[in-house]
Amino acid sequence: MDDALERVRAFAAAGADGIMIHSRKKDPAEIVEFCDKFRADDKDTPIVVVPSSFNVITEEELAEHGVNIVIYANQLTRSAFPAMQKTAEDILRYHWAKDVDDRLMLIKEIITLIDEL
């Protein structure tokens, strides 16, 4: 912990736009401790977290510990794969795509979604 804090303090002092932290632990206690300790010395540098493993803490709770940005790095991709796998299996099973139409987003909707981004 001390080594990580020393590094991010050096990055912030050198002008980093923000710091990103991550943990493989499922319990967010380490992240919370880090944020609290960092915020004790630095109230301004943005903290970015990626809660792939420690997903039992809310954005609001993270913000209470000084987190500014939460990035859900792989949840959308990981949730899409089971749907794609099921669709592929059904196309192979039925030998056509008609039986999966009710699960598909219209191309017009996808294009509209992209335009809105």
C-alpha angles and dihedrals in degrees: 000000000000092000092051092048091049091052096048092046088054091048091050092047089051090056104265112173089225144327127252121208132185137175133197090211118104092216111078093210093104092051092047091049092049093049093047092050093045093047091052087069103024121040096169114046109096116245117214121193132190108205099194093132104020095055097146095086125082128231088246092055091048090050089053086062094049102269113150104181131031117196119197093204103180111003094100093048093046092050092048096055097068090051092049091047092051091048092049091048092051093048089051092045096048097031093229140061099237093093092060098048093102090063097050128099113227115253088234089059092049092051091049090050091052091048091053092054 
